[in-house]
Amino acid sequence: MSDFKDSPMRGRTLRLNLSNGWSRIEDLTADFEDYMGHYAMKILYEECPDWVTPFDPRNKIILSCGPLLGTLAPGACKMSISTIGPVTNGWATGSSDSHVGLEMKAAGFDNLIIEGKSRELCYLYLTEDGVEIRDAAFLKGKTTWETLEALREEFHDPELHILSIGPAGEYLSRNACVIQDKNRAFGRCGTGAVFGSKNVKAIVCKGNQPVQVADPERFFKCVESIRKRIKASPVSRTMGKYGTLSAFPRKQEICGIPYKNFQYCKMPDEVEPHMNPMDLIDKYQISRQGFPGCVLCCGREICISEGKYKGFKTNMNQWEIMGAIMGKLCVHNLDFMPVINTRCNQLGIDVDVVGGAIGWAMECYDRGILTKEDTGGLEIKWGDEEMILKLADMMAYREGFGDLLAEGSARAAELFGHDTDYYAINVKKQDLYELLRSSNGWALGTLTSTRGGGHTTGTPTCEQSSTEMSDETTMRVMGVTAQQALDPEEYEGKAKVVYYHEILHRMCNSLGICLFNTVHWDIEFTNVEDLAELTSAALGREITPQMMEDAAMRQLNIEKALNLRYTNFDRKDDCPPPREMEEVPTGSRKGWKIDPDKYNHMLDEYYAMHGWDPKTSYPTRAVYEKYGLGKIADDMEKIGKLGAPQES
């Protein structure tokens, strides 16, 4: 670890086997430059057998604290959890703002690898001395909020921070989440269910070691430069005041809100004036909140002061609820938004699958395909707030009809049959809230995501921004014209935009940086060159943007290999669901839809940039060997999933 002396890198990874209680400390930093600190996909590929399933004890959970976490780098407040996940059965990862990540760093660890299975429900207590497996019988069946309060009482610490699962994780609801304290989720992919399969209820961590940087003068000069750019942007002021809910006007303008389970692409005109979520924040906000290092501080606490939910106090949600619940399920009462978000967090279940599975059920019921005989007597109608809350509970506890919905819309449709798969809007079995037929770059990034439909591993938001950009700026950052970057209906240049964001997102997830402090949200915010400079100054060794690009592509190709090993994903799984291809939107996009030929040409361009076989989407031997992954090429050849060589 001498190479990282006086830097935020700890050089210690803690490995814990739950089956026998054995643990040891390892050093993974020899491969740092190859992965920029995010080794999860490498560990899963090298150590999990090819027959492993998500709930098998041989599966692993890897918690990663990036090298910039705990520093004053803008947005350095994220940690990630990765595994083989039960939604896609392949690569699964999620990130969250996390006080636990900060504590883990202060305890002297960069990563925690969990393997095996505890015989009884347990929680883990991590300190500078190592890890203890503690009995969690007293936490069984508790919500995440109840678990937090119980552990705060156990430790006599009212400010204790934890990671935990709720009933959804314990009952192996396929889309269960891990929750940071009460309101931040490691979303998508079902990581909470893998925790449940290993009988891990919670993780507590305490540390006291200071986090230092190798070259403070250089580091803080870069930090100050980035902070000035962020603070100067009008976008930052709006984002800081309203969070991602500030996107509502633009989403409505470009038809980016899935309404009535994707049948429509915006809120109805008669509903729109009453559905601006920023009005709710102005009305009920009592304080703002943020995590250490964040420039924007997009969190806020609210208290509903009138109506049926009067007295309800909670943390305000971000955008996903607006699309996944309010839009998809046709709820026209804004006050319901923080209520259902809070309930999902308490249950420890992904809000997107609650919206996706219930949206599928509501449309099938509305069309007479599902009946009361199928639902156990439940009448499932659009916009029914009480029914949505009831079904969310039933999904978490796998009760009655909720047991089917807990599988997610894709599997629910497969199990129920009757050709209902058309109404299950998903990518790689991951429920979508992202409306694809409103923005081509958003569609390409979401569809090609290795973790299944989701917008945080390569999807650009610039098309959905109202900020003007010059050709000089977009060419400098992403290598495309402003028209190519910003026009939602444009096809040319989108592959380049997605490629850039694949690098940006993976480096943020590796380093511990929140995407909202980066080009992901505003082109003037932190870019890849900034990340390279911050990392160089923090670690005391030169890291270039090219090294970051190589590391991101190495990660991406291993993620692809994991999916090829455990799933049958290929080119067809990088294409839009039928509804998104066949139906035309309403509003400003009326009459426009994704052109199949142009989309496939865009996809060909994307594959060509990565050196992947355009017929199958499989990486070629040349690509694997470029990134030092020759053994993976051999493995893929053995199972018949090696891409055909491409002509130069």
C-alpha positions as CSV (number, residue, x, y, z in Angstrom):
1,M,0.0,0.0,0.0
2,S,3.0,2.3,-0.1
3,D,1.9,3.6,-3.5
4,F,-1.2,5.1,-1.9
5,K,0.4,6.5,1.3
6,D,-1.5,9.6,2.6
7,S,-4.4,9.0,0.2
8,P,-8.0,8.1,0.6
9,M,-7.3,4.5,-0.6
10,R,-7.3,2.1,2.3
11,G,-5.9,-0.9,0.5
12,R,-7.9,-3.2,2.7
13,T,-10.7,-5.4,1.5
14,L,-12.6,-7.5,4.2
15,R,-13.8,-10.9,3.1
16,L,-16.4,-12.6,5.3
17,N,-17.8,-16.2,4.9
18,L,-21.2,-16.3,6.7
19,S,-21.3,-20.1,6.6
20,N,-18.3,-20.6,9.0
21,G,-17.7,-17.1,10.4
22,W,-14.2,-17.0,8.8
23,S,-12.9,-13.6,7.7
24,R,-9.6,-12.1,6.4
25,I,-8.2,-8.9,5.1
26,E,-7.0,-8.7,1.5
27,D,-5.3,-6.1,-0.7
28,L,-6.7,-5.7,-4.2
29,T,-4.9,-2.5,-5.1
30,A,-2.4,-4.2,-7.5
31,D,-5.3,-4.0,-10.0
32,F,-6.3,-0.5,-9.1
33,E,-5.6,1.2,-12.5
34,D,-7.4,-1.6,-14.3
35,Y,-10.7,-1.0,-12.4
36,M,-10.3,2.3,-10.6
37,G,-11.3,0.7,-7.3
38,H,-14.4,-1.1,-8.5
39,Y,-13.5,-4.8,-8.6
40,A,-17.0,-6.3,-8.1
41,M,-17.5,-7.6,-11.6
42,K,-14.0,-9.1,-11.7
43,I,-14.6,-10.9,-8.3
44,L,-18.0,-12.2,-9.3
45,Y,-16.7,-13.5,-12.7
46,E,-13.6,-15.1,-11.3
47,E,-15.0,-16.6,-8.1
48,C,-18.6,-17.6,-8.8
49,P,-19.1,-20.9,-10.6
50,D,-20.9,-21.0,-13.9
51,W,-23.8,-22.8,-12.3
52,V,-24.4,-20.3,-9.5
53,T,-27.9,-18.8,-9.0
54,P,-28.7,-15.5,-7.2
55,F,-29.9,-17.2,-4.0
56,D,-27.2,-19.8,-3.9
57,P,-24.7,-19.4,-0.9
58,R,-21.9,-19.5,-3.5
59,N,-23.1,-16.1,-4.8
60,K,-21.4,-13.1,-3.3
61,I,-22.4,-9.6,-2.2
62,I,-19.7,-6.9,-2.7
63,L,-19.9,-3.5,-1.0
64,S,-17.6,-0.9,-2.6
65,C,-16.4,2.4,-1.2
66,G,-14.7,4.3,-4.0
67,P,-11.3,6.0,-3.6
68,L,-12.8,9.5,-3.5
69,L,-15.5,8.7,-0.9
70,G,-14.9,10.7,2.2
71,T,-13.0,13.4,0.5
72,L,-14.3,16.9,-0.4
73,A,-14.6,16.0,-4.1
74,P,-18.0,17.3,-5.3
75,G,-20.6,14.6,-4.8
76,A,-18.2,12.1,-3.1
77,C,-20.9,10.4,-1.0
78,K,-21.8,7.2,-2.9
79,M,-21.1,3.5,-2.3
80,S,-22.3,0.6,-4.4
81,I,-23.5,-3.0,-3.8
82,S,-23.0,-5.6,-6.5
83,T,-24.0,-9.3,-6.9
84,I,-25.5,-11.8,-9.3
85,G,-29.1,-10.5,-9.1
86,P,-32.5,-12.3,-9.1
87,V,-34.2,-9.9,-11.6
88,T,-32.1,-10.5,-14.6
89,N,-30.1,-13.5,-13.2
90,G,-27.0,-11.6,-14.3
91,W,-24.9,-8.6,-13.4
92,A,-26.6,-6.6,-10.7
93,T,-25.4,-3.4,-9.1
94,G,-26.9,-0.3,-7.3
95,S,-25.5,2.8,-5.7
96,S,-26.7,5.1,-3.0
97,D,-25.7,8.1,-0.9
98,S,-24.4,6.4,2.2
99,H,-23.2,7.4,5.6
100,V,-22.3,3.7,6.1
101,G,-19.9,4.0,3.2
102,L,-18.2,6.9,4.9
103,E,-18.0,4.9,8.2
104,M,-16.6,1.9,6.3
105,K,-13.9,4.2,4.8
106,A,-13.2,5.6,8.3
107,A,-12.9,2.0,9.6
108,G,-10.1,1.5,7.0
109,F,-11.8,-0.6,4.4
110,D,-12.5,0.0,0.7
111,N,-14.6,-3.2,0.1
112,L,-16.5,-5.8,1.9
113,I,-17.0,-9.2,0.2
114,I,-19.8,-11.3,1.7
115,E,-20.1,-15.0,0.8
116,G,-21.8,-18.1,2.2
117,K,-25.1,-18.1,4.2
118,S,-25.7,-17.5,7.9
119,R,-27.8,-20.3,9.6
120,E,-29.9,-17.7,11.4
121,L,-30.9,-14.1,10.7
122,C,-27.9,-11.8,11.5
123,Y,-26.5,-8.4,11.3
124,L,-22.9,-7.4,10.6
125,Y,-20.9,-5.0,12.8
126,L,-17.8,-3.7,11.1
127,T,-15.1,-1.8,12.8
128,E,-11.4,-1.1,12.4
129,D,-10.7,-4.5,14.1
130,G,-12.8,-6.5,11.6
131,V,-16.3,-7.8,11.5
132,E,-18.7,-9.5,13.9
133,I,-21.7,-11.6,13.0
134,R,-24.4,-10.8,15.5
135,D,-27.8,-12.4,16.2
136,A,-30.7,-10.5,14.6
137,A,-33.6,-12.5,15.8
138,F,-34.9,-9.3,17.5
139,L,-35.0,-7.6,14.0
140,K,-37.0,-10.4,12.2
141,G,-39.9,-9.1,10.3
142,K,-39.2,-5.4,11.0
143,T,-39.4,-2.7,8.4
144,T,-36.2,-0.8,7.6
145,W,-37.4,2.1,9.8
146,E,-38.1,-0.2,12.7
147,T,-34.7,-1.9,12.2
148,L,-32.9,1.5,12.3
149,E,-34.6,2.5,15.6
150,A,-34.0,-0.9,17.1
151,L,-30.3,-0.8,16.3
152,R,-30.0,2.8,17.5
153,E,-31.4,1.6,20.8
154,E,-29.1,-1.5,20.8
155,F,-26.1,0.7,20.4
156,H,-27.4,3.6,22.5
157,D,-26.6,5.9,19.6
158,P,-29.5,8.0,18.2
159,E,-27.4,9.1,15.2
160,L,-26.3,5.5,14.2
161,H,-26.4,4.9,10.4
162,I,-27.2,1.4,8.9
163,L,-27.9,-0.5,5.8
164,S,-30.9,-2.8,6.1
165,I,-33.5,-4.9,4.3
166,G,-37.2,-4.8,5.1
167,P,-39.8,-7.6,4.8
168,A,-39.3,-7.6,1.0
169,G,-35.7,-8.8,1.4
170,E,-36.6,-11.4,4.1
171,Y,-39.4,-12.9,2.0
172,L,-37.2,-12.8,-1.1
173,S,-39.4,-10.5,-3.1
174,R,-37.4,-10.5,-6.3
175,N,-37.0,-6.8,-6.4
176,A,-36.1,-6.1,-2.8
177,C,-33.7,-3.2,-2.1
178,V,-31.1,-2.4,0.5
179,I,-32.0,0.8,2.3
180,Q,-29.6,3.4,3.8
181,D,-31.2,4.5,7.1
182,K,-34.8,5.4,6.1
183,N,-34.9,6.9,2.6
184,R,-32.0,6.1,0.3
185,A,-32.2,2.9,-1.7
186,F,-29.6,0.9,-3.6
187,G,-32.2,0.6,-6.3
188,R,-33.0,-1.9,-9.0
189,C,-31.7,-5.5,-9.5
190,G,-32.9,-7.1,-6.2
191,T,-29.8,-6.8,-4.1
192,G,-32.0,-6.8,-1.0
193,A,-33.3,-10.2,-1.8
194,V,-29.7,-11.6,-2.0
195,F,-29.1,-10.1,1.4
196,G,-32.3,-12.0,2.6
197,S,-31.1,-15.2,1.0
198,K,-27.9,-15.0,3.1
199,N,-29.9,-14.1,6.2
200,V,-28.2,-10.7,6.5
201,K,-30.7,-8.2,7.9
202,A,-28.5,-5.2,8.4
203,I,-24.9,-3.8,8.4
204,V,-23.6,-1.4,11.0
205,C,-20.2,0.2,10.6
206,K,-18.1,2.5,12.8
207,G,-14.7,4.1,12.1
208,N,-12.5,6.9,13.3
209,Q,-9.6,7.0,10.8
210,P,-9.3,10.4,9.0
211,V,-9.5,10.4,5.2
212,Q,-6.5,12.3,3.6
213,V,-5.4,13.2,0.1
214,A,-1.9,12.9,-1.2
215,D,-1.6,16.4,-2.8
216,P,-4.0,18.7,-0.9
217,E,-3.0,21.9,-2.9
218,R,-3.7,20.3,-6.3
219,F,-6.8,18.5,-5.0
220,F,-8.5,21.5,-3.5
221,K,-7.7,23.7,-6.5
222,C,-9.6,21.2,-8.7
223,V,-12.4,21.0,-6.1
224,E,-12.8,24.7,-6.0
225,S,-12.9,25.0,-9.8
226,I,-15.6,22.4,-10.2
227,R,-17.7,23.9,-7.3
228,K,-17.6,27.3,-8.9
229,R,-18.9,25.9,-12.2
230,I,-21.6,24.0,-10.4
231,K,-22.7,26.9,-8.3
232,A,-22.7,29.2,-11.4
233,S,-25.3,27.1,-13.2
234,P,-29.0,28.0,-13.0
235,V,-29.6,24.2,-13.1
236,S,-27.8,23.7,-9.7
237,R,-30.1,26.2,-8.0
238,T,-33.2,24.5,-9.3
239,M,-31.8,21.1,-8.6
240,G,-30.8,22.1,-5.1
241,K,-34.3,23.4,-4.4
242,Y,-36.4,20.7,-5.9
243,G,-34.1,17.7,-6.6
244,T,-34.8,15.6,-9.7
245,L,-38.5,16.6,-9.5
246,S,-37.4,19.8,-11.1
247,A,-37.5,17.8,-14.4
248,F,-41.3,17.8,-14.5
249,P,-41.9,20.7,-16.9
250,R,-39.3,19.4,-19.4
251,K,-40.5,15.8,-19.1
252,Q,-44.0,16.9,-19.8
253,E,-42.9,19.0,-22.7
254,I,-41.0,16.3,-24.5
255,C,-43.5,13.6,-23.6
256,G,-41.3,11.8,-21.1
257,I,-43.8,10.7,-18.5
258,P,-45.3,7.1,-18.8
259,Y,-49.0,7.5,-18.2
260,K,-51.4,4.6,-17.7
261,N,-48.7,2.0,-18.0
262,F,-47.0,3.6,-21.0
263,Q,-50.3,3.9,-23.0
264,Y,-49.6,7.7,-23.0
265,C,-46.5,9.8,-22.8
266,K,-47.5,12.7,-20.7
267,M,-49.9,13.8,-18.0
268,P,-53.3,14.7,-19.5
269,D,-53.7,18.5,-20.1
270,E,-56.5,18.7,-17.6
271,V,-54.4,17.0,-14.9
272,E,-51.1,18.7,-15.5
273,P,-51.8,22.0,-13.6
274,H,-52.4,20.0,-10.4
275,M,-49.5,17.6,-10.7
276,N,-46.3,19.7,-10.7
277,P,-44.3,18.1,-7.8
278,M,-42.4,21.3,-7.2
279,D,-45.6,22.8,-5.8
280,L,-45.8,20.1,-3.2
281,I,-42.2,20.9,-2.1
282,D,-43.0,24.6,-1.8
283,K,-46.1,23.8,0.2
284,Y,-44.8,21.2,2.7
285,Q,-41.0,21.5,2.9
286,I,-39.6,22.0,6.5
287,S,-35.9,21.5,5.9
288,R,-33.2,20.7,3.3
289,Q,-30.8,17.8,3.5
290,G,-27.7,16.6,1.9
291,F,-24.8,14.2,2.2
292,P,-21.1,15.2,2.9
293,G,-19.4,16.4,-0.2
294,C,-22.6,17.1,-2.2
295,V,-22.7,20.6,-3.8
296,L,-26.4,20.4,-4.6
297,C,-28.0,19.0,-1.4
298,C,-31.1,17.8,-3.3
299,G,-32.8,16.1,-0.3
300,R,-35.6,17.7,1.8
301,E,-37.9,16.8,4.6
302,I,-41.6,17.6,4.4
303,C,-44.7,17.4,6.5
304,I,-48.1,17.2,4.9
305,S,-50.3,19.7,6.6
306,E,-53.7,19.0,5.1
307,G,-55.9,16.4,3.4
308,K,-56.1,12.7,4.0
309,Y,-52.4,12.4,4.8
310,K,-52.3,15.3,7.2
311,G,-49.5,15.0,9.7
312,F,-47.4,12.6,7.6
313,K,-43.8,13.6,8.0
314,T,-41.0,12.1,5.8
315,N,-38.2,12.7,3.4
316,M,-39.3,13.8,0.0
317,N,-38.8,11.4,-2.9
318,Q,-36.9,12.0,-6.2
319,W,-38.3,11.7,-9.7
320,E,-38.8,7.9,-10.0
321,I,-42.1,8.0,-8.1
322,M,-43.5,10.6,-10.4
323,G,-43.0,8.3,-13.4
324,A,-43.2,4.8,-11.9
325,I,-46.2,5.4,-9.6
326,M,-48.0,8.7,-10.2
327,G,-47.8,8.4,-14.0
328,K,-48.0,4.7,-14.7
329,L,-50.8,4.1,-12.2
330,C,-52.8,7.3,-12.9
331,V,-52.7,8.8,-9.4
332,H,-53.8,12.4,-9.5
333,N,-53.2,13.3,-5.8
334,L,-49.7,14.7,-5.4
335,D,-49.8,14.1,-1.6
336,F,-49.7,10.4,-2.3
337,M,-46.3,10.6,-3.9
338,P,-44.2,10.8,-0.6
339,V,-46.5,8.4,1.1
340,I,-46.0,5.5,-1.3
341,N,-42.3,6.3,-1.6
342,T,-42.0,6.1,2.2
343,R,-43.9,2.8,2.3
344,C,-41.7,1.3,-0.3
345,N,-38.6,2.4,1.6
346,Q,-40.0,0.9,4.8
347,L,-40.8,-2.4,3.0
348,G,-37.4,-2.3,1.3
349,I,-38.8,-2.8,-2.2
350,D,-38.0,-1.1,-5.5
351,V,-40.5,1.6,-6.4
352,D,-40.0,0.9,-10.1
353,V,-41.2,-2.7,-9.8
354,V,-44.1,-1.6,-7.6
355,G,-45.2,0.7,-10.4
356,G,-44.3,-1.8,-13.1
357,A,-46.0,-4.9,-11.7
358,I,-49.1,-3.0,-10.5
359,G,-49.3,-1.1,-13.8
360,W,-49.3,-4.4,-15.6
361,A,-52.1,-5.7,-13.3
362,M,-54.2,-2.5,-13.6
363,E,-54.1,-2.6,-17.4
364,C,-54.8,-6.3,-17.6
365,Y,-57.7,-5.8,-15.1
366,D,-59.0,-2.8,-17.0
367,R,-59.0,-4.9,-20.2
368,G,-60.8,-7.7,-18.6
369,I,-57.9,-10.1,-18.9
370,L,-57.4,-10.3,-15.1
371,T,-60.5,-10.8,-13.0
372,K,-61.3,-11.0,-9.3
373,E,-60.9,-14.7,-9.5
374,D,-57.3,-14.2,-10.5
375,T,-56.6,-11.4,-7.9
376,G,-58.1,-13.1,-4.9
377,G,-61.2,-10.8,-5.0
378,L,-59.2,-7.6,-5.3
379,E,-60.6,-4.9,-7.6
380,I,-57.6,-3.3,-9.2
381,K,-58.5,0.1,-10.7
382,W,-56.4,2.9,-12.0
383,G,-55.4,5.5,-9.4
384,D,-56.7,3.6,-6.4
385,E,-54.3,4.8,-3.7
386,E,-55.4,2.4,-1.0
387,M,-55.1,-0.5,-3.4
388,I,-51.6,0.5,-4.4
389,L,-50.5,0.6,-0.8
390,K,-52.2,-2.7,-0.1
391,L,-50.5,-4.4,-3.1
392,A,-47.1,-3.0,-2.2
393,D,-47.5,-4.7,1.2
394,M,-48.6,-7.9,-0.4
395,M,-45.7,-7.9,-2.8
396,A,-43.2,-7.4,0.1
397,Y,-44.7,-10.2,2.2
398,R,-45.5,-12.4,-0.8
399,E,-49.2,-12.6,0.2
400,G,-51.9,-13.7,-2.1
401,F,-51.9,-12.0,-5.5
402,G,-48.9,-10.0,-4.3
403,D,-46.8,-13.2,-4.5
404,L,-47.2,-13.1,-8.3
405,L,-46.5,-9.3,-8.5
406,A,-43.4,-9.8,-6.4
407,E,-41.8,-11.5,-9.4
408,G,-42.0,-8.3,-11.4
409,S,-44.2,-7.6,-14.4
410,A,-42.1,-9.7,-16.9
411,R,-42.2,-12.9,-14.8
412,A,-45.8,-12.2,-13.7
413,A,-46.9,-12.1,-17.3
414,E,-45.0,-15.3,-18.1
415,L,-46.6,-17.1,-15.2
416,F,-50.1,-15.8,-15.8
417,G,-50.0,-16.1,-19.6
418,H,-52.9,-15.0,-21.8
419,D,-50.5,-12.9,-23.9
420,T,-50.2,-10.3,-21.2
421,D,-46.4,-9.9,-21.9
422,Y,-47.2,-6.9,-24.2
423,Y,-48.4,-5.0,-21.1
424,A,-45.3,-5.9,-19.0
425,I,-43.0,-3.0,-20.0
426,N,-39.5,-4.2,-19.2
427,V,-35.9,-4.6,-20.5
428,K,-34.1,-7.8,-19.6
429,K,-36.9,-8.5,-17.1
430,Q,-36.2,-5.3,-15.3
431,D,-39.4,-3.1,-15.0
432,L,-39.1,0.3,-16.7
433,Y,-40.2,3.7,-15.6
434,E,-38.2,5.2,-18.4
435,L,-40.3,6.2,-21.4
436,L,-38.2,5.3,-24.5
437,R,-40.1,6.7,-27.4
438,S,-39.5,10.2,-26.3
439,S,-35.7,10.4,-26.5
440,N,-33.4,8.2,-28.7
441,G,-30.2,8.6,-26.7
442,W,-32.1,7.9,-23.5
443,A,-33.6,4.8,-25.2
444,L,-30.2,3.5,-26.4
445,G,-28.5,3.9,-23.1
446,T,-31.4,2.3,-21.1
447,L,-31.8,-0.6,-23.5
448,T,-28.1,-1.5,-23.7
449,S,-27.6,-1.3,-19.9
450,T,-25.9,-4.5,-18.7
451,R,-27.9,-4.5,-15.4
452,G,-31.2,-4.3,-17.3
453,G,-33.4,-1.3,-18.0
454,G,-32.1,1.6,-16.1
455,H,-30.5,5.0,-16.8
456,T,-27.5,5.2,-14.5
457,T,-24.9,3.1,-16.4
458,G,-24.8,5.0,-19.7
459,T,-28.0,6.9,-20.4
460,P,-27.7,10.6,-21.2
461,T,-30.0,13.1,-19.7
462,C,-29.0,16.0,-22.0
463,E,-32.0,15.4,-24.3
464,Q,-34.3,15.9,-21.4
465,S,-32.6,19.1,-20.3
466,S,-33.9,22.6,-21.2
467,T,-30.3,24.0,-20.9
468,E,-28.9,25.4,-24.2
469,M,-25.5,24.1,-25.2
470,S,-23.0,25.2,-27.9
471,D,-21.4,23.0,-30.5
472,E,-18.0,23.9,-28.9
473,T,-19.1,22.6,-25.5
474,T,-20.8,19.3,-26.7
475,M,-17.9,18.6,-29.1
476,R,-15.3,19.2,-26.3
477,V,-17.1,16.9,-23.8
478,M,-18.9,14.3,-25.9
479,G,-17.6,14.6,-29.4
480,V,-20.9,15.4,-31.0
481,T,-22.8,18.6,-32.1
482,A,-25.3,20.2,-29.9
483,Q,-28.1,19.1,-32.2
484,Q,-26.9,15.5,-32.0
485,A,-26.7,15.7,-28.2
486,L,-29.9,17.6,-27.4
487,D,-32.5,16.7,-30.1
488,P,-34.6,13.8,-28.7
489,E,-35.6,12.7,-32.2
490,E,-32.1,12.7,-33.6
491,Y,-30.4,9.3,-34.3
492,E,-26.9,10.4,-35.5
493,G,-24.3,10.8,-32.8
494,K,-26.3,9.1,-30.0
495,A,-24.0,6.1,-29.9
496,K,-21.1,8.5,-29.1
497,V,-23.2,10.3,-26.4
498,V,-24.0,6.9,-24.7
499,Y,-20.4,5.7,-25.0
500,Y,-19.2,8.9,-23.1
501,H,-21.8,8.4,-20.4
502,E,-20.9,4.7,-20.0
503,I,-17.4,5.9,-19.1
504,L,-18.7,8.8,-16.9
505,H,-21.2,6.7,-15.0
506,R,-18.8,3.8,-14.4
507,M,-16.1,6.1,-13.1
508,C,-18.5,7.9,-10.8
509,N,-19.7,4.5,-9.5
510,S,-16.1,3.4,-9.1
511,L,-14.9,6.5,-7.4
512,G,-17.9,7.1,-5.2
513,I,-19.3,10.2,-6.9
514,C,-23.0,11.2,-7.2
515,L,-24.0,11.5,-10.9
516,F,-26.0,14.7,-10.2
517,N,-22.7,16.6,-9.6
518,T,-21.5,15.6,-13.1
519,V,-22.2,16.0,-16.8
520,H,-25.0,13.5,-16.2
521,W,-27.1,16.5,-15.0
522,D,-25.4,19.5,-16.6
523,I,-22.6,19.6,-19.2
524,E,-20.7,22.3,-17.2
525,F,-20.5,20.0,-14.1
526,T,-17.8,17.5,-13.3
527,N,-16.5,15.7,-16.5
528,V,-14.2,12.7,-17.0
529,E,-11.1,15.0,-17.2
530,D,-12.1,16.5,-13.9
531,L,-12.5,13.0,-12.4
532,A,-9.0,12.1,-13.6
533,E,-7.5,15.2,-12.1
534,L,-9.3,14.7,-8.8
535,T,-8.2,11.1,-8.6
536,S,-4.6,12.0,-9.5
537,A,-4.4,14.6,-6.8
538,A,-6.1,12.4,-4.2
539,L,-4.0,9.3,-4.8
540,G,-0.6,10.9,-5.6
541,R,-0.3,9.0,-8.9
542,E,-1.2,10.2,-12.4
543,I,-4.5,9.0,-13.7
544,T,-5.5,10.1,-17.2
545,P,-8.9,10.3,-18.9
546,Q,-7.7,7.5,-21.3
547,M,-6.9,5.2,-18.3
548,M,-10.5,5.9,-17.0
549,E,-11.9,5.1,-20.4
550,D,-10.0,1.8,-20.5
551,A,-11.1,0.9,-17.0
552,A,-14.7,1.6,-17.8
553,M,-14.6,-0.5,-20.9
554,R,-12.9,-3.3,-19.1
555,Q,-15.7,-3.2,-16.5
556,L,-18.3,-3.1,-19.2
557,N,-16.9,-6.1,-21.0
558,I,-16.8,-8.2,-17.8
559,E,-20.4,-7.2,-17.1
560,K,-21.3,-8.4,-20.5
561,A,-19.4,-11.7,-19.9
562,L,-21.3,-12.2,-16.6
563,N,-24.6,-11.8,-18.5
564,L,-23.5,-14.2,-21.2
565,R,-22.5,-16.8,-18.6
566,Y,-25.8,-16.6,-16.6
567,T,-28.4,-15.4,-19.2
568,N,-29.2,-15.7,-22.9
569,F,-29.2,-11.9,-23.5
570,D,-28.2,-10.9,-27.0
571,R,-29.1,-8.2,-29.5
572,K,-32.8,-8.7,-29.2
573,D,-32.6,-7.7,-25.6
574,D,-31.0,-4.4,-26.5
575,C,-34.2,-3.4,-28.5
576,P,-37.3,-1.6,-27.2
577,P,-40.3,-3.5,-25.9
578,P,-43.1,-3.9,-28.5
579,R,-45.3,-1.1,-27.1
580,E,-42.4,1.3,-27.3
581,M,-41.8,0.4,-30.9
582,E,-45.4,0.1,-32.2
583,E,-47.4,2.8,-30.5
584,V,-47.2,6.5,-31.1
585,P,-47.1,9.0,-28.3
586,T,-49.4,11.9,-27.6
587,G,-48.6,15.6,-27.0
588,S,-45.6,17.2,-28.7
589,R,-44.5,13.8,-30.1
590,K,-47.9,13.0,-31.6
591,G,-47.5,10.8,-34.6
592,W,-43.8,10.2,-34.0
593,K,-42.4,6.8,-33.0
594,I,-39.1,5.0,-33.0
595,D,-38.0,4.1,-36.6
596,P,-36.9,0.4,-36.5
597,D,-34.4,0.8,-39.3
598,K,-32.9,4.0,-37.8
599,Y,-32.8,2.5,-34.3
600,N,-31.0,-0.6,-35.6
601,H,-28.5,1.5,-37.5
602,M,-27.9,3.5,-34.2
603,L,-27.4,0.1,-32.4
604,D,-25.0,-1.0,-35.1
605,E,-22.9,2.2,-34.6
606,Y,-23.0,1.5,-30.8
607,Y,-21.7,-2.0,-31.2
608,A,-19.0,-0.9,-33.7
609,M,-17.7,1.6,-31.1
610,H,-17.3,-1.2,-28.6
611,G,-15.9,-3.7,-31.1
612,W,-18.8,-6.1,-30.5
613,D,-20.5,-8.5,-33.0
614,P,-23.4,-6.6,-34.5
615,K,-25.4,-9.8,-35.1
616,T,-25.3,-11.1,-31.5
617,S,-24.0,-8.1,-29.4
618,Y,-21.3,-10.4,-28.1
619,P,-17.8,-9.0,-27.4
620,T,-15.1,-10.4,-29.7
621,R,-11.8,-12.0,-28.7
622,A,-10.0,-8.9,-30.0
623,V,-11.9,-6.7,-27.5
624,Y,-11.4,-9.0,-24.6
625,E,-7.7,-9.3,-25.3
626,K,-7.4,-5.5,-25.7
627,Y,-8.4,-5.2,-22.0
628,G,-6.3,-8.1,-20.8
629,L,-9.3,-10.5,-20.6
630,G,-8.1,-13.3,-22.8
631,K,-9.3,-16.0,-20.4
632,I,-12.8,-14.6,-20.6
633,A,-12.6,-14.9,-24.4
634,D,-11.6,-18.6,-23.9
635,D,-14.6,-19.1,-21.6
636,M,-17.0,-17.4,-24.0
637,E,-15.7,-19.5,-26.9
638,K,-16.4,-22.7,-24.9
639,I,-20.1,-21.8,-24.4
640,G,-20.5,-20.5,-27.9
641,K,-20.9,-16.8,-27.0
642,L,-17.8,-15.2,-28.4
643,G,-18.5,-12.5,-31.0
644,A,-17.4,-13.1,-34.6
645,P,-14.2,-11.2,-35.6
646,Q,-15.0,-7.8,-37.1
647,E,-13.6,-6.6,-40.4
648,S,-11.2,-3.7,-39.9
